[in-house]
Amino acid sequence: MLPNLRHPRFRQVHRKIAPFVSIPLCLTALTGIAARLGESWFGLPEDITNQLIDIHQGKFLGQPLVPFYVLFSGLGLLGMIGTGLTLIRWRRLAKVPTPPRQWPWVHRLMAVVACIPLTISALTGIGYRVGRAWFNLPGDAAGLLLRLHQGAYWGEMGRSLYGLIVGVSLLGLLITGLVMSGFWRRRRLSSPP
């Protein structure tokens, strides 16, 4: 017997969260990749790297809103991961056939492969920024969270590759999700010729 996972509700929640978090997550992914690779591979000046990190953290909203921006983006990503993995599990348990479209399987495969690094990135990003801003997190603990967030445990080259993989995975999930949602199709159909 199939467990009552309420597939339609999870799909609705997944689709309702996506529009609100897609722009902050896209901005976060792009600036994270640019800062990490710019600094490590292309010798980007420190002031430009710092500006990218400021955008990555949402400092353009003002310093007091940075923890809220990070919390919103991180929890939104965790919500998307949770509902998405539930949908994948439901499909497997219900043995739902995959429709003959090309994007759903790519989106699901990317979600399964990237869920652990994205979850680590979201949790450590939230822990670091919110911990520093609201709970006076000690420097050692904050440093550990930041090293985990950046993938520093992989070494300097691995850190850059980790940042690239996490960022590209997130962008790929956002793009394939938007394609699957029919967002562009609906816009084309509703626009006058």
DRENPA-3360 file (N, C-alpha, C; in nm, 2 decimals, always signed):
BEGIN
1 = MLPNLRHP = +0.08/-0.12/+0.00/+0.00/+0.00/+0.00/+0.09/+0.13/+0.00 ~ +0.05/+0.22/-0.08/+0.13/+0.35/-0.09/+0.11/+0.43/+0.03 ~ +0.22/+0.48/+0.09/+0.20/+0.57/+0.21/+0.13/+0.70/+0.16 ~ +0.06/+0.76/+0.25/-0.01/+0.88/+0.22/+0.08/+1.00/+0.23 ~ +0.15/+1.03/+0.12/+0.25/+1.14/+0.11/+0.19/+1.26/+0.05 ~ +0.06/+1.25/+0.01/-0.01/+1.37/-0.04/+0.07/+1.43/-0.15 ~ +0.10/+1.36/-0.25/+0.17/+1.40/-0.37/+0.12/+1.54/-0.43 ~ -0.01/+1.55/-0.45/-0.05/+1.68/-0.51/-0.02/+1.80/-0.43;
9 = RFRQVHRK = -0.03/+1.78/-0.30/+0.00/+1.90/-0.21/+0.15/+1.93/-0.21 ~ +0.24/+1.83/-0.21/+0.38/+1.86/-0.22/+0.42/+1.92/-0.35 ~ +0.35/+1.88/-0.46/+0.38/+1.94/-0.59/+0.33/+2.09/-0.58 ~ +0.22/+2.12/-0.52/+0.17/+2.26/-0.51/+0.27/+2.34/-0.43 ~ +0.31/+2.29/-0.32/+0.40/+2.36/-0.23/+0.53/+2.39/-0.31 ~ +0.58/+2.28/-0.37/+0.71/+2.29/-0.45/+0.69/+2.40/-0.56 ~ +0.58/+2.40/-0.63/+0.56/+2.50/-0.73/+0.54/+2.64/-0.68 ~ +0.48/+2.65/-0.56/+0.45/+2.78/-0.50/+0.57/+2.85/-0.44;
17 = IAPFVSIP = +0.66/+2.77/-0.39/+0.78/+2.82/-0.33/+0.88/+2.87/-0.44 ~ +0.88/+2.80/-0.55/+0.98/+2.83/-0.65/+0.99/+2.97/-0.70 ~ +0.88/+3.03/-0.74/+0.89/+3.17/-0.79/+0.95/+3.27/-0.68 ~ +0.92/+3.25/-0.56/+0.97/+3.34/-0.45/+1.12/+3.32/-0.43 ~ +1.17/+3.20/-0.44/+1.31/+3.18/-0.41/+1.40/+3.18/-0.53 ~ +1.35/+3.17/-0.65/+1.43/+3.15/-0.77/+1.53/+3.26/-0.79 ~ +1.48/+3.39/-0.78/+1.57/+3.50/-0.81/+1.68/+3.52/-0.70 ~ +1.64/+3.51/-0.57/+1.75/+3.52/-0.47/+1.85/+3.40/-0.49;
25 = LCLTALTG = +1.80/+3.28/-0.52/+1.89/+3.16/-0.53/+1.98/+3.18/-0.66 ~ +1.92/+3.23/-0.76/+2.00/+3.25/-0.89/+2.11/+3.35/-0.86 ~ +2.07/+3.46/-0.79/+2.17/+3.56/-0.76/+2.28/+3.51/-0.67 ~ +2.24/+3.43/-0.57/+2.33/+3.37/-0.48/+2.43/+3.27/-0.55 ~ +2.37/+3.19/-0.64/+2.46/+3.10/-0.71/+2.56/+3.17/-0.80 ~ +2.51/+3.27/-0.88/+2.60/+3.34/-0.97/+2.71/+3.41/-0.90 ~ +2.68/+3.48/-0.79/+2.78/+3.56/-0.72/+2.87/+3.47/-0.64 ~ +2.82/+3.35/-0.59/+2.91/+3.26/-0.52/+3.01/+3.20/-0.62;
33 = IAARLGES = +2.97/+3.16/-0.74/+3.06/+3.11/-0.84/+3.16/+3.21/-0.88 ~ +3.11/+3.33/-0.91/+3.20/+3.44/-0.96/+3.30/+3.48/-0.86 ~ +3.26/+3.49/-0.73/+3.36/+3.52/-0.62/+3.46/+3.41/-0.61 ~ +3.42/+3.29/-0.60/+3.51/+3.18/-0.57/+3.61/+3.16/-0.69 ~ +3.56/+3.15/-0.81/+3.64/+3.13/-0.93/+3.72/+3.25/-0.96 ~ +3.66/+3.37/-0.95/+3.73/+3.49/-0.98/+3.85/+3.51/-0.89 ~ +3.84/+3.48/-0.76/+3.95/+3.49/-0.67/+4.06/+3.38/-0.69 ~ +4.01/+3.26/-0.70/+4.10/+3.14/-0.71/+4.17/+3.13/-0.85;
41 = WFGLPEDI = +4.09/+3.14/-0.95/+4.14/+3.10/-1.09/+4.18/+3.22/-1.17 ~ +4.12/+3.34/-1.15/+4.14/+3.45/-1.23/+4.20/+3.57/-1.17 ~ +4.24/+3.56/-1.04/+4.31/+3.67/-0.97/+4.23/+3.79/-0.96 ~ +4.10/+3.78/-0.94/+4.01/+3.89/-0.92/+4.05/+3.98/-0.80 ~ +4.06/+4.11/-0.82/+4.10/+4.19/-0.70/+4.00/+4.17/-0.58 ~ +4.06/+4.19/-0.47/+3.99/+4.16/-0.34/+3.86/+4.25/-0.33 ~ +3.87/+4.38/-0.37/+3.76/+4.46/-0.36/+3.64/+4.42/-0.44 ~ +3.66/+4.36/-0.56/+3.56/+4.31/-0.64/+3.50/+4.18/-0.59;
49 = TNQLIDIH = +3.59/+4.10/-0.54/+3.55/+3.97/-0.47/+3.46/+4.00/-0.35 ~ +3.50/+4.10/-0.27/+3.42/+4.14/-0.16/+3.28/+4.20/-0.20 ~ +3.28/+4.27/-0.31/+3.15/+4.32/-0.36/+3.06/+4.20/-0.40 ~ +3.12/+4.10/-0.47/+3.04/+3.98/-0.50/+2.99/+3.91/-0.38 ~ +3.07/+3.90/-0.28/+3.03/+3.83/-0.15/+2.92/+3.91/-0.09 ~ +2.93/+4.05/-0.09/+2.82/+4.13/-0.04/+2.69/+4.11/-0.11 ~ +2.69/+4.09/-0.24/+2.57/+4.06/-0.31/+2.52/+3.92/-0.28 ~ +2.62/+3.83/-0.27/+2.59/+3.69/-0.23/+2.51/+3.68/-0.10;
57 = QGKFLGQP = +2.54/+3.77/-0.01/+2.48/+3.77/+0.13/+2.36/+3.86/+0.14 ~ +2.33/+3.94/+0.03/+2.22/+4.03/+0.04/+2.25/+4.16/+0.10 ~ +2.37/+4.21/+0.11/+2.40/+4.34/+0.17/+2.34/+4.45/+0.10 ~ +2.30/+4.44/-0.03/+2.24/+4.54/-0.10/+2.10/+4.58/-0.04 ~ +2.05/+4.50/+0.05/+1.93/+4.53/+0.12/+1.95/+4.62/+0.25 ~ +2.08/+4.62/+0.28/+2.12/+4.69/+0.41/+2.17/+4.59/+0.51 ~ +2.26/+4.62/+0.59/+2.33/+4.53/+0.68/+2.23/+4.46/+0.78 ~ +2.13/+4.53/+0.83/+2.03/+4.47/+0.92/+1.95/+4.36/+0.86;
65 = LVPFYVLF = +1.93/+4.36/+0.73/+1.85/+4.26/+0.66/+1.93/+4.14/+0.60 ~ +2.06/+4.15/+0.62/+2.14/+4.04/+0.56/+2.10/+3.90/+0.62 ~ +2.09/+3.89/+0.76/+2.05/+3.76/+0.81/+1.92/+3.71/+0.76 ~ +1.82/+3.81/+0.75/+1.69/+3.77/+0.70/+1.70/+3.72/+0.55 ~ +1.78/+3.78/+0.47/+1.79/+3.74/+0.33/+1.85/+3.60/+0.32 ~ +1.96/+3.58/+0.40/+2.03/+3.45/+0.40/+1.93/+3.34/+0.46 ~ +1.86/+3.38/+0.56/+1.76/+3.28/+0.62/+1.65/+3.25/+0.52 ~ +1.60/+3.35/+0.45/+1.49/+3.33/+0.35/+1.54/+3.24/+0.24;
73 = SGLGLLGM = +1.66/+3.28/+0.18/+1.71/+3.20/+0.07/+1.74/+3.06/+0.11 ~ +1.81/+3.04/+0.23/+1.85/+2.91/+0.27/+1.73/+2.82/+0.30 ~ +1.63/+2.88/+0.38/+1.51/+2.80/+0.41/+1.43/+2.77/+0.28 ~ +1.43/+2.86/+0.19/+1.36/+2.84/+0.06/+1.42/+2.72/-0.01 ~ +1.56/+2.72/-0.02/+1.63/+2.61/-0.08/+1.60/+2.48/-0.01 ~ +1.60/+2.48/+0.12/+1.57/+2.36/+0.20/+1.43/+2.31/+0.17 ~ +1.34/+2.40/+0.16/+1.20/+2.37/+0.13/+1.19/+2.30/+0.00 ~ +1.26/+2.36/-0.10/+1.25/+2.30/-0.24/+1.32/+2.16/-0.24;
81 = IGTGLTLI = +1.43/+2.15/-0.17/+1.49/+2.02/-0.16/+1.40/+1.91/-0.09 ~ +1.34/+1.95/+0.02/+1.25/+1.86/+0.09/+1.13/+1.82/+0.01 ~ +1.06/+1.92/-0.05/+0.94/+1.88/-0.13/+0.98/+1.81/-0.25 ~ +1.09/+1.85/-0.31/+1.13/+1.78/-0.44/+1.17/+1.64/-0.41 ~ +1.24/+1.61/-0.31/+1.28/+1.47/-0.28/+1.16/+1.39/-0.24 ~ +1.06/+1.45/-0.17/+0.94/+1.38/-0.14/+0.86/+1.34/-0.27 ~ +0.86/+1.43/-0.37/+0.80/+1.40/-0.50/+0.87/+1.29/-0.57 ~ +1.00/+1.29/-0.57/+1.07/+1.18/-0.63/+1.04/+1.05/-0.56;
89 = RWRRLAKV = +1.04/+1.05/-0.43/+1.01/+0.92/-0.36/+0.87/+0.88/-0.38 ~ +0.78/+0.97/-0.39/+0.64/+0.93/-0.42/+0.63/+0.87/-0.55 ~ +0.69/+0.92/-0.65/+0.69/+0.87/-0.79/+0.74/+0.72/-0.79 ~ +0.85/+0.70/-0.71/+0.91/+0.57/-0.71/+0.81/+0.47/-0.64 ~ +0.76/+0.51/-0.53/+0.67/+0.42/-0.45/+0.54/+0.40/-0.53 ~ +0.49/+0.50/-0.60/+0.36/+0.48/-0.68/+0.39/+0.42/-0.81 ~ +0.52/+0.40/-0.85/+0.55/+0.35/-0.98/+0.49/+0.43/-1.09 ~ +0.49/+0.57/-1.08/+0.43/+0.66/-1.18/+0.52/+0.66/-1.30;
97 = PTPPRQWP = +0.47/+0.63/-1.42/+0.55/+0.64/-1.54/+0.60/+0.78/-1.57 ~ +0.72/+0.79/-1.62/+0.77/+0.92/-1.66/+0.71/+0.96/-1.79 ~ +0.65/+1.08/-1.80/+0.60/+1.13/-1.93/+0.72/+1.14/-2.03 ~ +0.69/+1.13/-2.16/+0.79/+1.14/-2.26/+0.84/+1.28/-2.29 ~ +0.88/+1.35/-2.18/+0.94/+1.49/-2.20/+1.09/+1.48/-2.16 ~ +1.17/+1.57/-2.20/+1.31/+1.55/-2.18/+1.36/+1.61/-2.05 ~ +1.29/+1.71/-1.99/+1.34/+1.78/-1.87/+1.32/+1.71/-1.74 ~ +1.20/+1.65/-1.71/+1.18/+1.60/-1.58/+1.29/+1.50/-1.53;
105 = WVHRLMAV = +1.34/+1.41/-1.61/+1.44/+1.32/-1.56/+1.57/+1.39/-1.53 ~ +1.60/+1.49/-1.61/+1.72/+1.57/-1.59/+1.71/+1.64/-1.45 ~ +1.60/+1.70/-1.43/+1.57/+1.78/-1.31/+1.58/+1.68/-1.19 ~ +1.52/+1.57/-1.20/+1.52/+1.47/-1.09/+1.66/+1.42/-1.06 ~ +1.73/+1.38/-1.16/+1.87/+1.33/-1.15/+1.96/+1.44/-1.08 ~ +1.95/+1.56/-1.13/+2.03/+1.67/-1.07/+1.99/+1.69/-0.92 ~ +1.86/+1.68/-0.89/+1.81/+1.70/-0.75/+1.87/+1.59/-0.66 ~ +1.87/+1.47/-0.71/+1.92/+1.36/-0.62/+2.07/+1.37/-0.60;
113 = VACIPLTI = +2.14/+1.40/-0.71/+2.29/+1.42/-0.70/+2.33/+1.54/-0.62 ~ +2.26/+1.65/-0.63/+2.30/+1.77/-0.57/+2.24/+1.80/-0.43 ~ +2.15/+1.71/-0.39/+2.07/+1.74/-0.26/+2.17/+1.75/-0.14 ~ +2.26/+1.67/-0.13/+2.35/+1.67/-0.01/+2.44/+1.80/-0.01 ~ +2.51/+1.83/-0.12/+2.59/+1.95/-0.11/+2.51/+2.08/-0.10 ~ +2.39/+2.08/-0.16/+2.31/+2.20/-0.15/+2.25/+2.21/-0.01 ~ +2.22/+2.10/+0.05/+2.17/+2.10/+0.19/+2.28/+2.15/+0.29 ~ +2.40/+2.10/+0.27/+2.52/+2.14/+0.35/+2.54/+2.29/+0.33;
121 = SALTGIGY = +2.54/+2.34/+0.20/+2.56/+2.48/+0.17/+2.45/+2.57/+0.24 ~ +2.33/+2.52/+0.23/+2.22/+2.61/+0.29/+2.23/+2.61/+0.44 ~ +2.25/+2.50/+0.50/+2.26/+2.49/+0.65/+2.38/+2.57/+0.71 ~ +2.49/+2.55/+0.64/+2.61/+2.62/+0.69/+2.61/+2.77/+0.66 ~ +2.55/+2.81/+0.55/+2.53/+2.95/+0.52/+2.44/+3.02/+0.62 ~ +2.33/+2.95/+0.65/+2.23/+3.01/+0.75/+2.30/+3.01/+0.88 ~ +2.37/+2.90/+0.92/+2.43/+2.89/+1.05/+2.54/+3.00/+1.07 ~ +2.62/+3.02/+0.97/+2.72/+3.12/+0.98/+2.66/+3.26/+0.99;
129 = RVGRAWFN = +2.58/+3.30/+0.89/+2.53/+3.44/+0.89/+2.44/+3.47/+1.00 ~ +2.34/+3.38/+1.03/+2.25/+3.41/+1.14/+2.32/+3.39/+1.28 ~ +2.41/+3.30/+1.29/+2.48/+3.28/+1.41/+2.57/+3.40/+1.44 ~ +2.63/+3.46/+1.34/+2.72/+3.58/+1.37/+2.63/+3.70/+1.40 ~ +2.52/+3.71/+1.33/+2.44/+3.84/+1.34/+2.36/+3.84/+1.47 ~ +2.30/+3.72/+1.50/+2.20/+3.72/+1.61/+2.24/+3.65/+1.74 ~ +2.34/+3.56/+1.73/+2.38/+3.48/+1.85/+2.52/+3.50/+1.89 ~ +2.59/+3.60/+1.83/+2.73/+3.62/+1.86/+2.81/+3.49/+1.86;
137 = LPGDAAGL = +2.80/+3.41/+1.75/+2.87/+3.29/+1.73/+3.02/+3.31/+1.74 ~ +3.09/+3.23/+1.83/+3.24/+3.25/+1.84/+3.31/+3.23/+1.71 ~ +3.42/+3.30/+1.70/+3.50/+3.29/+1.58/+3.54/+3.15/+1.53 ~ +3.57/+3.06/+1.62/+3.61/+2.93/+1.58/+3.49/+2.85/+1.52 ~ +3.38/+2.86/+1.58/+3.26/+2.79/+1.53/+3.21/+2.86/+1.40 ~ +3.22/+2.99/+1.39/+3.19/+3.06/+1.26/+3.28/+3.02/+1.15 ~ +3.41/+3.01/+1.18/+3.51/+2.97/+1.09/+3.49/+2.83/+1.03 ~ +3.45/+2.74/+1.12/+3.42/+2.60/+1.08/+3.30/+2.60/+0.99;
145 = LLRLHQGA = +3.19/+2.67/+1.02/+3.08/+2.68/+0.93/+3.11/+2.74/+0.80 ~ +3.19/+2.84/+0.80/+3.23/+2.90/+0.67/+3.32/+2.81/+0.59 ~ +3.41/+2.74/+0.65/+3.49/+2.64/+0.58/+3.40/+2.53/+0.52 ~ +3.30/+2.48/+0.59/+3.21/+2.38/+0.54/+3.13/+2.44/+0.43 ~ +3.08/+2.56/+0.44/+3.00/+2.63/+0.34/+3.08/+2.64/+0.21 ~ +3.21/+2.67/+0.22/+3.29/+2.69/+0.10/+3.35/+2.56/+0.05 ~ +3.34/+2.45/+0.12/+3.41/+2.33/+0.08/+3.56/+2.33/+0.10 ~ +3.61/+2.41/+0.19/+3.75/+2.43/+0.22/+3.82/+2.29/+0.25;
153 = YWGEMGRS = +3.74/+2.20/+0.30/+3.80/+2.07/+0.34/+3.85/+1.99/+0.22 ~ +3.82/+2.03/+0.10/+3.87/+1.97/-0.02/+4.00/+2.02/-0.07 ~ +4.06/+2.12/+0.00/+4.18/+2.18/-0.05/+4.15/+2.30/-0.13 ~ +4.25/+2.38/-0.17/+4.23/+2.50/-0.25/+4.16/+2.47/-0.39 ~ +4.21/+2.38/-0.46/+4.15/+2.35/-0.59/+4.02/+2.29/-0.58 ~ +4.00/+2.19/-0.48/+3.87/+2.13/-0.46/+3.77/+2.23/-0.41 ~ +3.81/+2.33/-0.33/+3.72/+2.43/-0.29/+3.66/+2.51/-0.40 ~ +3.74/+2.54/-0.50/+3.69/+2.61/-0.62/+3.60/+2.52/-0.70;
161 = LYGLIVGV = +3.64/+2.39/-0.72/+3.55/+2.30/-0.79/+3.42/+2.28/-0.72 ~ +3.43/+2.26/-0.58/+3.31/+2.24/-0.50/+3.21/+2.36/-0.52 ~ +3.26/+2.48/-0.51/+3.18/+2.60/-0.53/+3.12/+2.60/-0.67 ~ +3.20/+2.57/-0.77/+3.15/+2.56/-0.91/+3.04/+2.46/-0.92 ~ +3.06/+2.34/-0.87/+2.96/+2.23/-0.88/+2.83/+2.26/-0.81 ~ +2.84/+2.32/-0.68/+2.72/+2.35/-0.61/+2.64/+2.46/-0.68 ~ +2.71/+2.57/-0.73/+2.65/+2.68/-0.80/+2.58/+2.64/-0.93 ~ +2.66/+2.56/-1.01/+2.60/+2.51/-1.14/+2.49/+2.42/-1.11;
169 = SLLGLLIT = +2.49/+2.33/-1.01/+2.38/+2.24/-0.98/+2.26/+2.32/-0.95 ~ +2.27/+2.42/-0.86/+2.16/+2.51/-0.83/+2.10/+2.58/-0.95 ~ +2.19/+2.64/-1.03/+2.14/+2.70/-1.15/+2.07/+2.60/-1.24 ~ +2.13/+2.48/-1.26/+2.07/+2.38/-1.34/+1.93/+2.34/-1.29 ~ +1.91/+2.33/-1.16/+1.78/+2.29/-1.11/+1.68/+2.41/-1.13 ~ +1.73/+2.53/-1.11/+1.64/+2.64/-1.13/+1.59/+2.65/-1.28 ~ +1.69/+2.63/-1.37/+1.65/+2.65/-1.51/+1.56/+2.53/-1.56 ~ +1.60/+2.41/-1.52/+1.51/+2.29/-1.56/+1.38/+2.30/-1.49;
177 = GLVMSGFW = +1.37/+2.35/-1.37/+1.24/+2.37/-1.30/+1.16/+2.47/-1.37 ~ +1.21/+2.58/-1.41/+1.14/+2.68/-1.48/+1.09/+2.63/-1.62 ~ +1.17/+2.55/-1.69/+1.13/+2.50/-1.82/+1.02/+2.40/-1.79 ~ +1.03/+2.31/-1.69/+0.92/+2.22/-1.66/+0.79/+2.29/-1.62 ~ +0.80/+2.40/-1.56/+0.68/+2.47/-1.51/+0.60/+2.52/-1.62 ~ +0.65/+2.54/-1.74/+0.58/+2.60/-1.85/+0.58/+2.75/-1.84 ~ +0.66/+2.81/-1.76/+0.66/+2.95/-1.74/+0.68/+3.03/-1.87 ~ +0.77/+2.99/-1.96/+0.80/+3.05/-2.08/+0.68/+3.02/-2.18;
185 = RRRRLSSP = +0.64/+2.90/-2.18/+0.53/+2.86/-2.27/+0.41/+2.94/-2.25 ~ +0.37/+2.96/-2.12/+0.25/+3.04/-2.09/+0.27/+3.19/-2.13 ~ +0.39/+3.24/-2.11/+0.42/+3.38/-2.15/+0.40/+3.40/-2.30 ~ +0.46/+3.30/-2.38/+0.45/+3.31/-2.52/+0.30/+3.30/-2.57 ~ +0.23/+3.21/-2.51/+0.09/+3.19/-2.55/+0.00/+3.31/-2.51 ~ +0.03/+3.38/-2.40/-0.05/+3.49/-2.36/-0.01/+3.62/-2.42 ~ +0.11/+3.63/-2.48/+0.15/+3.75/-2.54/+0.09/+3.77/-2.68 ~ +0.05/+3.89/-2.72/-0.01/+3.91/-2.85/+0.09/+3.88/-2.96;
193 = P = +0.04/+3.84/-3.08/+0.14/+3.81/-3.19/+0.20/+3.94/-3.24;
% end
